[in-house]
Amino acid sequence: MPRFALATALVVITAAFPFTDARNISVPTYDDLFAKSDFVVIARPITATRDTPEHNAIRDIGDPPLPVIGVITDFEAIFVIKGPKRKRFTLHHYRWAPVKKDVVMVNGPAFVSYDAKPIQPTLLMFLTRERDGRFAPTAGQTDPAAVSIHVIEGL
């Protein structure tokens, strides 16, 4: 009987998730993110995400490199946990660049973008300061929504 139950469980699990595929994402602890960050803040977006002239490529998720476009979003700091006390700051991040119609991305990066809505999400953000004064996700540009920027529910 136990062999039958085990075999049945394996068949059900295999059948239930035939398209499961994942890309490994390195997720540091909150202590590591905090230590590596120049700016840790609870904030809300105050502008919609908008493009910059920057065109780049992310090379760390596979081959060929993923073409991206630089974008920025302005934020209102609600509470600064670490770093300079400021009321506003700009986040520099990326979005997908247009790709050919025959290209399919599986397990691509977890980018972030924000609309001009009256009610915006409250976010816990781990950021590093760039040379030009803007801020970028501490864990890198590849997966900010999964690592460096977290939605806080209920605020």
PyMOL commands that set and color helices and strands:
alter all, ss='L'
color gray80, all
select helices_A, chain A and resi 2-16+30-36
alter helices_A, ss='H'
color red, helices_A
select strands_A, chain A and resi 39-45+50-58+66-82+88-96+122-129+135-137+149-152
alter strands_A, ss='S'
color yellow, strands_A
deselect
rebuild
show_as cartoon
